[in-house]
Amino acid sequence: MNDARNQNIKKIVLAYSGGLDTSVILHWAKKTYNAEIIAYCADIGQEEELTGLDAKAAKTGASKCYIEDLRAEFVRDYVFPMIRASAVYEMRYLLGTSIARPLIAKRQVEIAEKEGADAVAHGATGKGNDQVRFELTFMALKPDLKIVAPWRTWNFRGREDLIQYAKAENIPVTASAEKPYSMDRNALHISYEGGVLEDPWHEYKEDMFILTKSADKAPDKPEVIEIDFEKGNAVAVNGKKLPPFELLMHLNKIGGEHGVGRIDIVENRLVGIKSRGVYETPGGTILSLAHRDLESITLERNLQHTKDELSLKYARLVYNGQWFTPEREALQAFVDQTQRVVNGTVKLKLYKGTAQVIARKSPNSLYSAALASFEKEDVYNQFDAEGFIRLFALTARNSYKDYKKNLD
């Protein structure tokens, strides 16, 4: 095993939140490696109070603390490109946690370079996806950095061990042994995993949710909204232009009020474990739905089908932490070429936990009312369909019966 403790490490940049895990990691790593620790916290819209975090890091042993506001970059350069790609993992998960990790790790590498650090550290466990997402980014952007992953090397086995260590070492944390689930939040979503949710038959509690109302408590009157798109990016809501981060926050508020964007799924982790997650993604759900609908009238059929197939691959790359790869960048180039014509407006109705597209328009629309109409028209000769069907059915006509006969 490539244990970083056997290497000469002098300075470590730690992805730090100030919670129990990373507070213990900060103290433990400084003591274990006899190294300088620089704490780094990325603000990607988690809505946590970050005031005083630098003082807390210093008290725990950090020589310095970076608190970086990455909210605008996160939505503009990560969330929006992913939405343009229509990326959805296993047909349901909108990748809220997955898409945040490459940006967090990228900035961590940049700070390590600035500070002359020879190692980076994270608090991901050895069972999860995040260890892969962080470390693939580290390796892609600065492969000579050493990686400290305490959950794969130390002797602690759970939360109670960390609490006891924090007490013994006078580490300033507020934590208890009771923890019903873990929560991870950013501008795109909130995820809830672990604890009581590890039983897929255990129903979640309604008071768990932060962004969304339950459907039965949502307004009794539907709300209709319009979203304008330019080159596949949402640029305005109800005619009001907004930058990407502010637009997403606005849709989170509107969608959350109507209970839009909740899912409860079991997904397949990269490491091979099935994991149950409960997510609320109100703004992202609305954007994904509206964007895909606008593509339905602006993209040529074969191009749309090809993009749909590649979207599945794109989603797996994001989920697996392969953002900084030639493959993802090549797919992005293809996606963005298709998005040049994805311009227009989509109208949606939000009501009791649902978002439904009810109208769409585009200056680049390929939709032809004359061709689609069941009424009399002169642009489409329905008799021509007979020859098309006979050619299309050639394989079925000539081989299907023989194929079935050969199986008997």
Residue pairs with C-beta under 8 A, 6 or more apart in sequence:
3 153
4 33
4 119
4 146
4 147
4 148
4 149
4 153
5 32
5 33
5 153
7 146
9 33
9 35
9 118
9 119
9 146
9 148
10 35
10 36
10 118
11 35
11 36
11 37
11 38
11 115
11 116
11 117
11 118
11 119
12 29
12 33
12 35
12 36
12 37
12 38
12 117
12 118
12 119
12 120
12 121
12 148
13 38
13 40
13 108
13 111
13 112
13 115
13 117
13 119
13 120
13 121
14 22
14 25
14 26
14 29
14 37
14 38
14 39
14 40
14 62
14 120
14 121
14 122
14 148
15 22
15 40
15 41
15 42
15 104
15 105
15 108
15 120
15 121
15 122
15 123
15 134
16 22
16 23
16 26
16 39
16 40
16 41
16 53
16 57
16 62
16 65
17 41
17 48
17 123
18 41
18 53
18 56
18 57
19 173
19 175
20 159
20 162
20 163
20 166
20 173
20 175
21 123
21 162
22 39
22 123
23 56
23 60
23 166
23 171
23 172
23 173
24 156
24 162
24 165
24 166
24 171
24 173
25 121
25 123
25 150
26 37
26 39
26 57
26 60
26 61
26 62
27 60
27 61
27 169
27 171
28 150
28 154
28 165
29 35
29 37
29 121
29 148
29 150
30 36
30 37
30 61
32 154
33 119
33 148
35 119
36 63
37 61
37 62
37 63
38 62
38 63
38 64
38 65
38 66
38 111
38 115
38 117
39 53
39 54
39 57
39 62
39 64
39 65
39 66
40 65
40 66
40 68
40 107
40 108
40 111
41 50
41 53
41 65
41 66
41 67
41 68
42 68
42 70
42 103
42 104
42 107
42 108
43 50
43 67
43 68
43 69
43 70
43 71
44 70
44 71
44 74
44 100
44 103
44 104
44 186
44 187
45 71
45 74
45 75
45 185
45 186
45 187
45 188
45 245
45 249
46 185
46 186
47 185
48 185
50 67
53 65
53 67
54 65
54 67
56 172
57 65
58 65
59 172
60 171
60 172
64 115
66 111
68 107
70 103
70 104
70 107
71 187
71 245
72 243
72 244
72 245
73 103
74 100
74 103
74 186
74 187
74 188
74 245
75 187
75 188
75 244
75 245
75 247
75 248
76 243
76 244
76 245
77 103
78 99
78 100
78 102
78 103
78 323
79 99
79 187
79 188
79 244
79 248
79 284
80 233
80 234
80 244
81 332
81 335
81 336
82 95
82 99
82 314
82 318
83 232
83 234
83 284
83 287
83 288
83 291
84 232
84 233
84 291
84 335
84 336
84 339
84 342
85 310
85 311
85 314
85 315
85 331
85 332
85 335
86 288
86 291
86 292
86 295
86 307
86 308
86 311
87 95
87 311
87 314
87 315
87 318
88 94
88 95
88 288
88 311
88 315
89 95
89 98
89 267
89 315
89 316
89 318
89 319
90 265
90 267
90 268
90 315
92 263
92 265
92 267
93 263
93 265
93 267
93 277
93 279
93 319
94 188
94 189
94 279
94 281
94 284
94 285
94 288
95 315
95 318
95 319
96 186
96 188
96 189
96 190
96 191
96 279
96 281
96 284
97 129
97 130
97 184
97 186
97 189
97 191
98 129
98 133
98 318
98 319
98 321
99 188
99 318
99 323
100 186
100 188
101 130
101 133
101 134
101 137
101 321
102 133
102 137
102 321
102 323
102 324
104 134
105 120
105 122
105 133
105 134
105 137
105 138
105 141
106 137
106 141
106 324
108 120
108 138
109 120
109 137
109 138
109 141
109 142
109 145
111 117
112 119
112 120
112 142
112 145
113 142
117 145
118 145
118 146
119 145
119 146
119 147
119 148
120 138
120 145
120 146
120 147
120 148
121 147
121 148
121 149
121 150
122 130
122 131
122 134
122 135
122 147
122 148
122 149
123 150
123 151
124 130
124 131
124 133
124 134
124 149
124 151
125 131
125 151
126 149
126 151
126 152
127 269
127 271
127 273
128 269
128 271
129 269
129 270
129 271
129 319
129 320
129 321
131 149
131 151
131 152
132 270
132 271
132 320
132 321
133 320
133 321
134 321
135 147
135 149
135 321
136 320
136 321
136 322
136 324
137 321
137 323
137 324
138 145
138 147
140 324
140 325
141 324
150 156
155 161
156 162
156 165
159 175
159 177
159 179
160 177
162 175
163 173
163 175
163 176
163 177
165 171
166 173
166 175
179 195
180 195
180 196
181 192
181 193
181 194
181 195
181 196
181 197
181 208
182 192
182 193
182 194
182 195
183 190
183 191
183 192
184 190
184 191
184 193
185 191
185 210
187 245
187 248
187 249
187 252
188 248
188 281
188 283
188 284
189 211
189 261
189 279
189 280
189 281
189 284
190 209
190 210
190 211
190 279
190 280
191 277
191 278
191 279
192 204
192 208
192 277
192 278
192 279
193 275
193 276
193 277
193 278
196 202
197 204
197 276
197 277
197 278
198 276
199 276
200 266
200 276
204 264
204 278
206 214
208 278
209 262
209 280
210 280
211 252
211 256
211 261
211 280
211 282
212 255
212 256
212 259
212 260
212 261
212 262
212 280
212 282
213 256
213 257
213 258
213 259
214 259
214 353
215 259
215 352
215 353
216 352
217 259
218 257
218 258
218 259
218 351
218 352
218 353
219 257
219 258
222 349
222 350
222 351
223 254
223 257
223 258
223 349
223 350
223 351
224 347
224 348
224 349
224 350
224 358
225 237
225 238
225 254
225 286
225 347
225 348
225 350
226 237
226 238
226 239
226 345
226 346
226 347
226 348
227 234
227 236
227 237
227 251
227 286
227 287
227 290
227 345
227 346
227 348
228 234
228 235
228 236
228 237
228 239
228 241
228 344
228 345
229 235
229 290
229 291
229 294
229 342
229 343
229 344
229 345
229 346
230 343
231 336
231 339
231 340
231 342
231 343
232 291
232 335
232 336
232 338
232 339
232 342
233 244
233 339
234 244
234 247
234 287
234 290
234 291
235 241
235 242
235 247
236 242
236 247
237 247
237 250
237 251
237 254
242 250
248 283
248 284
248 287
249 283
250 283
251 282
251 283
251 286
251 287
252 282
252 283
253 282
254 282
254 283
254 286
254 350
255 261
255 282
255 283
255 285
255 286
255 350
255 355
256 280
256 282
258 350
258 351
258 352
258 353
258 354
258 355
259 352
259 353
260 282
260 285
260 286
260 350
260 353
260 354
260 355
261 279
261 280
261 281
261 282
261 283
261 284
261 285
261 286
261 355
262 278
262 279
262 280
262 353
263 278
263 279
263 281
264 276
264 277
264 278
264 279
265 276
265 277
265 278
265 279
266 274
266 275
266 276
266 277
267 274
267 275
267 277
268 274
268 275
269 275
270 319
270 320
270 321
285 355
286 348
286 350
286 355
289 348
289 355
289 357
290 346
290 348
290 357
291 342
291 346
293 346
293 357
293 360
294 342
294 344
294 346
294 360
294 362
295 304
295 307
295 338
295 342
296 304
296 360
297 344
297 360
297 362
297 365
297 366
297 367
298 341
298 342
298 343
298 344
298 362
298 364
298 365
298 366
299 307
299 338
299 341
299 342
299 366
300 366
303 338
307 334
307 335
307 338
310 331
310 334
310 335
313 331
314 328
314 331
314 332
314 335
317 323
317 325
317 327
317 328
317 331
318 328
322 328
341 362
341 364
342 362
342 364
343 362
343 363
343 364
344 360
344 361
344 362
344 363
344 364
344 365
345 360
345 361
345 362
346 357
346 359
346 360
347 357
347 358
347 359
347 360
348 355
348 356
348 357
348 358
349 355
349 356
349 358
350 356
368 379
370 377
370 379
371 377
371 379
371 380
390 397
